Amino acid sequence: MHSTNEIKLLAWKIRRDIVQMIGCKGQTGHLGGSCSSAEIVAALYGRQMRLRPDDPQWDGRDKFIYSKGHAAIAQYAAMAEVGYFPREELWRVKELGSMLQGHPDRLRTPGIDAGTGSLGQGLSIAVGMALAMRLDGHDDNKVYCVMGDGEMAEGQIWEAAMAAVNFKLDNLVGIVDRNRLQATGFVEERFNTNPLAEKWAGFGWAVLEIDGHDVDAILAAFEQAAQTKGVPTVIIANTVKGKGICFAENQAAFHNGLLSREQYDSALAELDADIAGLCQG
């Protein structure tokens, strides 16, 4: 189990790995939404979830559904950190035959609970898993589902939201990575799904709204969700798309974009400085 400071450091290491996985050799990568969710993913893998990386199919594990599966490189970085597979695999992401593909693939990658990325489907999968946990008697386990705020435009999200309340799935925690940008621009300008908190509350969920880059707030929200009974919890995590890389922050172009050599070097230098600052602190 990682300390709070170690989780903070892990989030910045994840960002560095994201940049390295994308590289600067003409391959696009989902930089923005991967970096925005780094603290969330770091907190889940670094402390919150019950896991056995040496036994990925352990029956007593918590489940993680990364519904915004295009951002899987953040998940891969966290999984390598805790020991699901060697870090060397990260540098083969999206290669033919690699165990790490552009979207998560549970048949290729140990520790992936569902193939995702066709947006809107992840919460439905999570509802099914939460129901199965109850039937199997795993009352203390949780299913965590990370979604994008652009994904809230998908009707299937709200069907699953109704089902989760109907079945009183208090073992389900949804997390909305609310970075306010989708592939082609700001959510408010493309398909305005606000106000999110009121919508989720209207469907009957317990709603928590936090700074999605504040590790202490994330961990506190997970603890509050664990104490909530009778209804599922959604955590609306306000984040910055491209967080930690100044030229990419709040830029739709880096939803899925290319990095030039200059941008690649600049991003690594910026992240190295942040990591060094955390280590010294």
KEPAVO-704960 format. One record per residue: z negated, x negated, y negated of N, C-alpha, C, O in turn; residue in one letter. Coordinates in pm, whole numbers, padded with zeros to 5 digits, always signed. Each point is the difference from the previous one (the first is absolute). Last residue first. Layout:
N
ZXYZXYZXYZXYA...
//
This chain:
281
+00159-01047-01733-00102+00095-00042-00096+00035+00108-00092+00079-00022G+00467-00359+00097-00095-00070-00084-00115+00090-00043-00113-00044-00020Q+00470+00228+00270-00071-00099+00083-00107-00074-00080-00108-00028+00051C+00396+00329-00274-00093+00071+00086-00082-00095+00085-00120+00020+00021L+00461-00202-00292-00106+00054-00082-00104+00074+00082-00120-00013-00026G+00510-00143+00239-00088-00111-00034-00118+00047-00085-00112-00046+00019A+00446+00356+00079-00076-00032+00121-00098-00114-00028-00115+00003+00044I+00414+00116-00386-00098+00106+00021-00089-00030+00121-00121+00021-00004D+00479-00311-00082-00101-00013-00105-00108+00105+00016-00118-00029-00017A+00488+00048+00302-00083-00116+00034-00110-00019-00104-00113-00036+00035D+00437+00366-00117-00094+00041+00104-00091-00114+00042-00118+00021+00026L+00461-00112-00337-00095+00095-00059-00106+00041+00102-00119+00007-00032E+00472-00280+00177-00087-00074-00091-00106+00091-00060-00117-00038-00011A+00450+00232+00282-00094-00079+00080-00096-00078-00090-00119-00010+00031L+00461+00257-00243-00095+00090+00066-00103-00079+00080-00120+00029-00006A+00476-00266-00196-00092+00051-00100-00108+00088+00064-00117-00010-00034S+00471-00149+00303-00091-00109-00037-00105+00046-00100-00116-00038+00010D+00449+00349+00106-00080-00034+00119-00102-00108-00035-00118+00014+00031Y+00438+00100-00354-00101+00104+00014-00094-00029+00117-00121+00019-00010Q+00486-00307-00055-00093-00014-00112-00112+00104+00010-00117-00031-00025E+00471+00048+00335-00083-00117+00025-00106-00015-00110-00115-00034+00028R+00270+00529+00042+00072-00126-00025-00094-00116+00033-00120+00019+00019S+00098+00481+00198-00068-00099-00082+00093-00120-00019+00052-00056+00097L+00030+00618+00016+00019-00141+00031-00087-00086-00092-00030+00039-00113L-00089+00488+00261+00093-00084-00075+00007-00142+00051-00070-00040+00093G-00167+00548-00084+00066-00072+00110+00107-00087-00063+00114+00044-00019N-00436+00122-00264-00035+00086+00113+00056-00061+00128-00070-00018+00099H+00133-00151-00552-00063-00075+00108-00062+00091+00105-00083-00043+00081F+00302+00209-00474+00097-00091+00060-00058-00078+00117+00073-00048+00086A-00329+00341-00378+00062+00065+00115+00100-00092+00071+00026+00018+00119A-00470-00152-00405+00146-00010-00008+00062+00061+00126-00018-00051+00111Q-00464-00052-00239+00052+00124-00059+00152-00002-00019+00052+00062-00093N-00214-00529+00210-00092+00111-00020+00067+00115-00075+00063-00019-00104E+00129-00424+00212+00030+00113+00088-00089+00121-00026+00030+00109+00049A-00061-00543-00272+00135+00050-00028+00035+00123+00084+00098+00069-00029F-00530-00289+00081+00018+00058-00134+00139+00057-00022+00013+00106-00061C-00325-00128+00486+00121-00077-00030+00054+00056-00131+00060+00107-00001I-00446+00082+00196-00024-00142+00019+00118-00089-00031-00012-00122-00005G+00085+00641+00138-00123-00060-00050-00010-00150+00033+00023-00042+00113K+00325+00418-00048+00026-00142-00022-00122-00077-00047+00015-00109-00056G-00073+00603-00029+00111-00046+00085+00032-00145-00034+00014-00036-00117K-00495+00270+00064+00112-00050-00081+00110-00049+00095-00024-00088+00083V-00390+00489-00025+00040-00140+00018+00115-00035-00094+00052+00085-00073T-00452+00307+00246+00088-00034-00112+00029-00150+00002-00091-00082-00009N-00057+00445+00396-00023-00137-00046+00101-00033-00109+00118-00018+00028A-00355+00449+00241+00113-00027-00089-00029-00133-00067-00086-00010-00087I-00087+00249+00556-00034-00095-00105+00126-00024-00082+00098-00055+00050I-00290+00463+00303+00112-00077-00053-00052-00086-00115-00074+00047-00086V-00141+00232+00551-00014-00062-00132+00130-00068-00039+00064-00064+00084T-00224+00509+00261+00054-00135-00014-00019-00049-00143-00022+00079-00092P-00329+00270+00319+00132-00003-00065+00051-00143-00001-00080-00094+00002V-00338+00204+00209+00064+00130+00000+00136+00007-00065+00074+00096+00021G-00444-00473-00156+00014+00073+00125+00074+00133-00023-00018+00067-00101K-00096-00599-00119+00052+00135-00028+00029+00072+00131+00072-00052+00086T-00213-00413-00136-00113+00093-00010+00044+00145-00021-00082+00091+00003Q+00391-00460+00018-00071+00002+00129-00115+00100+00000-00038+00050+00106A+00281-00135-00505+00081+00078+00095-00070+00012+00135+00008+00104+00066A-00201-00381-00390-00018+00141-00036+00080+00090+00094-00047+00107+00039Q+00102-00568+00009-00135+00038+00042-00026+00147-00032-00059+00072+00081E+00461-00262-00229+00002+00012+00147-00137+00045+00051-00009+00081+00092F+00041-00175-00547+00072+00123+00032+00008+00021+00151-00016+00112+00048A-00168-00513-00208-00091+00112-00028+00066+00133+00033-00066+00091+00051A+00327-00479-00019-00099+00004+00107-00098+00114-00020-00040+00065+00097L+00357-00138-00437+00067+00040+00124-00101+00015+00113+00001+00099+00073I-00152-00270-00484+00028+00144-00009+00067+00052+00127-00029+00110+00045A-00045-00574-00083-00129+00070+00010+00020+00151-00004-00064+00073+00076D+00442-00347-00148-00043-00001+00140-00133+00073+00018-00017+00073+00097V+00414-00010-00456-00143-00032-00004-00056+00011+00142-00022+00110+00050D+00469+00013-00184-00009-00146+00008-00145-00049-00004-00025-00120+00003H+00165+00588-00043+00043-00050+00130+00006-00150+00012+00037-00052+00106G-00334+00423-00389+00087-00113-00030+00036-00066+00133-00086-00056+00068D-00040+00577-00046-00056-00132-00025+00106-00095-00056+00119+00031-00002I-00277+00512+00180+00100-00073-00077-00061-00131-00047-00108-00001-00060E+00042+00420+00457-00061-00111-00072+00111-00071-00076+00107-00026+00057L-00199+00529+00226+00086-00090-00079-00084-00105-00072-00097+00033-00068V+00114+00348+00507-00092-00071-00088+00080-00109-00069+00069-00078+00066A+00189+00521+00102-00046-00134+00034-00113-00043-00094-00006+00044-00115W+00282+00376+00110-00128+00001+00070-00055-00136+00039-00100-00008+00071G+00495+00172-00340+00027+00015+00143-00128-00010+00083+00002+00022+00121F-00017-00087-00588+00044+00136+00024+00031+00028+00145-00014+00113+00047G-00088-00551-00190-00121+00083+00000+00035+00145+00028-00073+00070+00071A+00429-00369-00122-00072-00025+00125-00127+00084+00009-00033+00053+00107W+00277-00023-00510+00078+00053+00113-00075-00019+00132-00015+00094+00078K-00168-00277-00474-00013+00145+00004+00076+00060+00118-00046+00096+00062E+00088-00560-00142-00137+00033+00041-00018+00151+00014-00058+00047+00098A+00480-00215-00262-00026-00021+00142-00139+00044+00042-00015+00069+00101L+00349+00128-00496-00118-00086+00015-00042-00012+00147-00024+00101+00066P+00478-00199-00126-00132+00012-00060-00031+00147-00033+00092+00080-00016N+00324-00276+00193-00091+00062+00096-00143+00009-00054-00091+00039+00073T+00639-00108-00239-00139-00006-00045-00092+00077+00095+00005+00123+00007N+00462-00391-00001-00046+00122+00068-00150+00004-00021-00076-00060+00075F+00339-00235-00347+00092+00026+00111-00033+00130+00073+00086+00086+00018R-00346-00272-00386+00134+00024-00051+00099+00040+00110+00103+00061-00028E-00565-00174+00113-00002+00111-00095+00140+00036-00050+00025+00114-00039E-00090-00495+00321-00014+00126+00072+00007+00118-00095+00066+00100+00030V+00184-00560-00153-00135+00056+00000-00002+00137+00066+00090+00082-00019F+00306-00398+00178-00065+00022-00128-00138+00059+00015-00055+00008+00110G+00361-00117+00256+00094+00003-00112-00064+00027-00135+00070+00021-00099T-00309-00062+00534+00112-00095+00007+00083-00006-00127+00050-00106-00037A-00535+00272-00048+00073+00006+00126+00124-00085-00013+00012-00079-00094Q-00531+00111-00164+00143-00031+00003+00057+00026+00138-00065-00026+00101L-00408+00066-00229+00075+00075-00101+00149-00030-00005+00071+00050-00089R-00467-00179+00385+00050-00103-00093+00097+00056-00104+00051-00073-00085N-00412+00225+00475+00059+00064-00118+00041-00107-00102-00069-00025-00099R-00054+00106+00629+00023-00118-00083+00076+00048-00123+00123+00007-00001D-00452+00269+00344+00125+00005-00076+00007-00125-00088-00082-00018-00090V-00180+00177+00564-00007-00088-00118+00136+00006-00068+00102-00034+00060I-00429+00324+00335+00127-00030-00062-00022-00088-00123-00099+00015-00070G-00187+00106+00540-00007-00045-00138+00141-00032-00048+00064-00091+00053V-00351+00364+00378+00127-00041-00060-00021-00036-00147-00058+00077-00076L-00265+00122+00383+00027-00136+00049+00133-00055-00052+00048-00103+00047N-00214+00552-00123-00077-00094-00081+00008-00143+00052-00061-00091-00057D+00323+00567+00118+00012-00138+00049-00073-00098-00093+00063-00070-00080L+00023+00590+00156-00125-00064-00044-00008-00147+00042-00099-00045+00057K+00465+00386-00011-00068-00053+00119-00127-00079-00034-00062-00060+00087F+00326+00256-00435-00017+00107+00098-00080-00048+00121-00084+00073+00053N+00217-00387-00378-00113+00081-00045-00028+00112+00100-00116+00029+00030V+00486-00301+00055-00120-00082+00007-00123+00078-00043-00107-00015+00059A+00538+00214-00100-00045-00005+00140-00131-00077+00011-00090+00040+00074A+00305-00022-00496-00057+00130+00038-00056-00003+00141-00108+00053+00026M+00336-00436-00172-00124+00015-00076-00069+00132+00033-00122+00004+00016A+00551-00090+00159-00104-00075+00071-00135+00012-00070-00104+00007+00065A+00470+00188-00277-00024+00070+00127-00111-00069+00078-00089+00065+00054E+00236-00277-00437-00088+00111-00032-00020+00092+00120-00105+00065+00011W+00396-00444+00022-00134-00047-00038-00095+00118-00015-00113-00004+00049I+00574+00080+00017-00076-00018+00123-00141-00053-00027-00092+00027+00076Q+00427+00030-00425-00073+00121+00040-00086-00018+00123-00103+00066+00013G+00239-00447-00384+00042+00048+00132-00085+00120+00043-00122-00008+00002E+00051-00257-00403+00107+00099-00017+00047+00058+00133+00073+00100+00001A-00394-00460-00048-00062+00133-00016+00105+00109-00023-00032+00119+00009M+00119-00599+00016+00009+00072+00127-00058+00141-00011+00028+00085+00085E-00063-00404-00436+00134+00056+00005+00020+00086+00124+00076+00097-00002G-00472-00339-00039-00002+00119-00086+00139+00061-00013+00012+00121-00021D-00174-00376+00475+00041-00031-00136-00003+00124-00087+00010+00112+00051G-00330-00237+00397+00123+00066-00045+00035-00049-00140-00086-00052-00071M-00253-00055+00535+00039-00039-00135+00137+00059-00032+00096-00017+00074V-00522+00120+00287+00143+00017-00025+00030-00033-00146-00046+00070-00090C-00350-00105+00524+00029-00028-00140+00151+00008-00021+00076-00059+00077Y-00477+00236+00293+00141-00028-00020+00021-00016-00150-00036+00087-00078V-00431-00152+00405+00075+00055-00112+00149-00031+00016+00039-00097+00065K-00537+00151+00257+00119-00074-00042+00074+00074-00111-00014+00121-00018N-00380+00028+00272-00036-00095-00107+00121-00077-00052-00013-00079-00093D+00027+00401+00460-00042+00069-00122-00030-00094-00116+00001+00042-00115D+00251-00015+00586-00022-00114-00090-00040+00053-00139+00073-00014-00097H+00059+00270+00509-00141-00028-00021-00030-00119-00088-00114-00048-00003G+00541+00278+00139-00042-00111+00085-00147-00039-00021-00050-00091+00067D+00260+00432-00329+00007+00042+00140-00050-00107+00094-00059+00031+00104L+00090-00138-00562-00105+00101+00022-00001+00044+00147-00106+00010+00061R+00448-00299-00197-00129-00069+00002-00113+00098+00029-00091-00029+00078M+00519+00207-00147-00012-00063+00131-00132-00075+00013-00063+00003+00105A+00174+00187-00522-00031+00104+00097-00020-00059+00139-00091+00042+00073L+00233-00333-00408-00138+00042-00027-00044+00110+00096-00114+00001+00047A+00563-00146-00032-00090-00101+00054-00147+00038-00021-00083-00022+00088M+00416+00300-00276+00003+00006+00146-00095-00099+00064-00069+00032+00096G+00122-00047-00563-00068+00123+00040-00005+00011+00152-00105+00033+00056V+00355-00384-00237-00142-00025-00012-00083+00123+00039-00105-00013+00062A+00575+00046-00083-00039-00083+00114-00151-00022-00001-00066+00008+00104I+00243+00212-00472+00007+00087+00119-00041-00077+00125-00071+00052+00086S+00110-00289-00487-00122+00080+00002+00000+00097+00118-00105+00028+00056L+00491-00309-00131-00119-00072+00044-00125+00085+00007-00080-00016+00093G+00542+00135-00251-00038+00029+00138-00135-00060+00040-00062+00047+00096Q+00314-00091-00526-00055+00133+00017-00057+00026+00137-00074+00096+00019G+00467-00468-00111-00113+00043-00082-00037+00146+00022+00086+00087+00018L+00088-00476+00287+00073+00121-00037-00102+00084-00076-00081+00070+00061S-00100-00443+00098+00093-00038-00106+00099+00109-00033+00060-00001-00107G-00368-00176+00575+00000+00082-00120+00105-00048-00099+00068-00099+00023T-00310+00066+00515+00115-00038-00079+00010+00094-00120-00004+00122+00016G-00468-00239+00230+00113+00093-00008+00113-00061-00080-00023-00073-00097A-00381-00170+00217-00030+00126+00067+00115+00100-00005+00004+00092+00082D-00078-00658-00076+00062+00108-00078-00019+00131+00077+00034+00009+00118I-00175-00425+00069-00089+00045-00106+00058+00105-00091-00073+00057-00081G+00394-00397+00336-00134+00038+00046-00089+00037-00117-00007-00072-00099P+00551+00111+00125-00108-00071-00068-00136+00045+00051-00035+00117-00017T+00468+00061+00169+00023-00143-00017-00125-00076-00044-00018-00117+00034R+00037+00594+00030+00048-00054+00127+00020-00151-00008+00002-00068+00102L-00130+00339-00479-00112-00017+00093+00044-00057+00135-00083-00051+00075R+00266+00000-00589+00052+00043+00130-00107-00025+00105-00028-00115+00035D+00122+00135-00622-00084-00028+00117+00056+00063+00127+00051+00112-00001P+00283-00275-00382-00099+00108+00010-00082-00024+00127+00051-00058+00096H+00241-00277-00185-00015+00048-00136-00096+00118-00011-00072+00012-00099G-00013-00338+00511+00121+00056-00059-00028+00057-00139-00115+00002-00045Q-00091-00354+00440-00033+00062-00128+00127+00046-00069+00079-00080-00050L-00077-00156+00464-00099+00103+00027-00039+00076-00127-00067+00103+00007M+00563-00337+00081-00136-00028-00044-00094+00115+00036+00043+00115+00010S+00445-00131+00056-00085-00042+00109-00143-00029-00038-00084-00022+00087G+00428-00005-00471+00035+00064+00126-00089-00056+00111-00012-00122+00016L-00192+00115-00505+00104-00069+00078+00030+00080+00126-00086+00071+00052E-00262+00040-00378+00132+00065-00014+00113-00078+00068+00116+00040-00010K-00549-00325-00053+00007+00143-00026+00144+00044-00026+00074-00065-00074V-00290-00378+00180+00117+00053+00071+00019+00149-00026+00079+00065+00068R-00448-00331-00230+00119-00060-00061+00127+00041+00073+00110-00042-00038W-00551+00176+00185+00029+00058-00130+00132-00050-00058+00069+00073-00070L-00269-00241+00478+00087+00117+00016+00037+00061-00134+00105+00064-00012E-00420-00423+00054+00139-00045+00001+00098+00117+00015+00115-00009-00043E-00596+00052+00075+00056+00011-00134+00147-00041-00005+00074+00046-00087R-00291+00156+00543+00000-00123-00079+00065+00019-00137+00096+00076-00012P-00336+00346+00231+00111-00086+00042-00003-00124-00088-00061+00002-00107F-00296+00308+00085+00084+00077+00092+00116-00084+00055+00044+00022+00113Y-00427-00139-00440+00025-00055+00132+00081+00082+00097-00007-00023+00120G-00144+00040-00615-00110+00032+00091+00032-00029+00146-00085+00019+00087V+00407-00110-00435-00126-00058-00046-00113+00025+00099-00082-00088+00023E+00508+00291+00037+00002-00142+00037-00132-00066-00037-00049-00085+00074A+00105+00527-00207-00014-00008+00145+00002-00145+00049-00074-00037+00090M+00153+00132-00548-00140+00025+00035-00021-00016+00150-00100-00056+00044A+00540+00024-00203-00078-00113-00050-00147+00015+00038-00064-00097+00042A+00359+00453+00056+00023-00115+00088-00086-00120-00042-00057-00070+00083Y+00057+00456-00357-00075+00020+00123+00016-00119+00094-00097-00045+00061Q+00352+00048-00450-00142-00015-00036-00088+00015+00124-00096-00075+00018A+00557+00155+00023-00029-00144-00006-00143-00027-00046-00057-00104+00034I+00259+00551-00005-00068-00054+00119-00033-00148-00010-00089-00048+00070A+00295+00424-00360-00090-00104-00050-00072-00074+00113-00106-00059-00022A+00400+00433+00093+00084-00103-00061-00086-00116-00053+00052-00109-00023H-00237+00517+00214+00025-00112+00090+00092-00107-00056+00007-00110+00055G-00333+00507-00190+00103-00066-00083+00039-00130+00070-00028-00110-00047K-00298+00339+00267+00108+00097-00014+00113-00056-00086+00118+00023+00028S-00491-00228+00279+00054-00043-00129+00122+00087-00025+00113-00041+00027Y-00571+00079+00290+00138+00045-00015+00045-00039-00140-00053+00050-00100I-00364-00176+00473+00055-00017-00134+00146+00040+00000+00082-00056+00073F-00584+00117+00235+00146-00002-00008+00043-00013-00146-00065+00051-00092K-00390-00214+00415+00049+00090-00104+00152-00012-00007+00057-00099+00047D-00303-00015+00423+00040-00048-00133+00020+00116-00098+00027+00113+00040R-00151-00136+00453-00100+00031-00100+00038-00039-00141-00084+00003-00090G+00346-00088+00494-00012+00144-00017-00097+00038-00111+00009+00110-00055D+00318-00552+00100-00139+00038+00025-00022+00147-00035+00035+00044-00110W+00370-00340+00080-00003+00137+00049-00140+00047+00037-00017+00100+00069Q+00112-00551-00230+00054+00095-00098-00004+00146+00043-00002+00089-00085P-00249-00551+00181+00020+00114+00087+00053+00116-00085-00072+00096-00028D-00030-00506-00172+00035-00056+00131+00020+00110+00105+00038-00028+00114D-00175+00138-00560+00135-00058-00003+00044-00060+00133+00119-00005+00031P-00459+00393-00169-00007-00114+00091+00140-00062+00005+00081+00038+00084R-00389+00324-00434+00120-00059+00058-00037-00104+00105-00109-00057-00003L-00061+00453-00387-00044-00056+00128+00125-00047+00074+00088+00080+00032R-00122-00040-00583+00044+00055+00128-00063-00070+00119-00022-00122-00002M-00076-00006-00467-00026+00140+00026+00031+00045+00142-00078+00074+00060Q+00133-00542-00259-00135+00052+00027-00002+00139+00060-00071+00024+00097R+00472-00297-00187-00105-00100-00016-00139+00050+00031-00088-00079+00034G+00491+00353-00027+00003-00098+00108-00114-00101-00009-00044-00053+00102Y+00073+00393-00438+00008+00065+00131-00008-00102+00114-00080+00015+00092L+00098-00169-00540-00129+00062+00028-00001+00066+00138-00100-00006+00071A+00504-00182-00229-00098-00106+00026-00136+00060+00035-00068-00050+00090A+00414+00342-00225+00026-00053+00134-00103-00108+00037-00046-00005+00114V+00023+00179-00549-00026+00107+00097+00014-00052+00142-00087+00021+00085I+00205-00305-00441-00146+00014+00014-00037+00107+00102-00097-00015+00075E+00562-00049-00172-00060-00117+00064-00151+00014+00018-00052-00032+00108A+00431+00323-00300-00095+00046+00101-00079-00114+00064-00067+00021+00101S+00411-00084-00438-00092+00099-00056-00107+00041+00099-00110+00039-00040S+00466-00338+00163-00103-00065-00081-00099+00101-00055-00118-00032-00016C+00486+00196+00257-00082-00081+00091-00115-00064-00079-00114+00001+00046S+00444+00247-00274-00094+00086+00070-00083-00072+00103-00105+00050+00041G+00434-00307-00293-00085+00080-00088-00107+00079+00073-00119-00016-00029G+00465-00256+00259-00106-00075-00068-00099+00093-00069-00121-00014+00017L+00504+00034+00363-00078+00098-00075-00124-00067-00060-00112+00012+00050H+00612-00241+00058-00129+00029+00059-00080+00092-00092+00020+00000-00122G+00507-00272+00239-00086+00088-00079-00132+00024+00073-00010-00015+00122T+00339-00425-00097-00047+00116+00077-00091+00084-00089-00093-00053-00061Q+00305-00383-00053+00093+00112-00003-00041+00120+00081+00081+00090+00021G-00340-00501-00084+00125-00035+00065+00094+00120+00014+00080+00008+00093K-00566-00104-00236+00099-00002-00109+00137-00039+00055+00075-00075-00063C-00576+00323+00260+00075-00122-00023+00101+00012-00113-00003+00095-00079G-00327+00202+00358+00125+00042-00066+00089-00120-00026+00120+00005+00024I-00542-00088+00156+00079+00073+00098+00133+00046-00061+00103-00004+00066M-00421-00210-00344+00062-00095+00093+00086+00072+00103+00105-00052+00039Q-00353+00314-00343+00104-00074-00071+00072-00095+00095+00122-00010-00003V-00491+00237+00177+00109+00094-00029+00115-00072-00068+00116+00017+00037I-00516-00253+00037+00081+00013+00121+00117+00095-00021+00109-00022+00054D-00418-00018-00401+00074-00125+00014+00091+00004+00123+00115-00044-00004R-00405+00406-00067+00108-00002-00099+00083-00127+00012+00123+00004-00010R-00505+00026+00276+00102+00094+00047+00118+00001-00097+00116-00003+00042I-00493-00235-00168+00076-00074+00102+00111+00089+00058+00109-00048+00029K-00406+00245-00327+00091-00090-00072+00079-00087+00096+00115-00035-00029W-00439+00327+00211+00103+00080-00069+00100-00090-00072+00120+00026+00004A-00501-00221+00201+00102+00040+00097+00112+00079-00068+00117-00018+00034L-00499-00094-00284+00086-00116+00021+00114+00034+00096+00114-00041-00020L-00439+00368-00048+00074-00021-00126+00098-00116+00015+00115+00008-00044K-00407+00067+00398+00102+00105-00005+00084-00014-00126+00122+00014+00004I-00491-00297+00046+00107-00040+00092+00112+00104+00004+00117-00035+00015E-00505+00128-00265+00078-00106-00065+00115-00047+00089+00108-00031-00050N-00411+00345+00229+00078+00060-00108+00087-00105-00069+00117+00027-00030T-00225-00142+00531-00082+00037-00115+00089+00062-00108+00123-00008+00008S+00011+00031+00520+00011-00078-00122-00100+00050-00105-00029+00119-00008H+00028-00115+00570+00000+00084-00119+00000-00088-00125-00081-00092-00012M
//
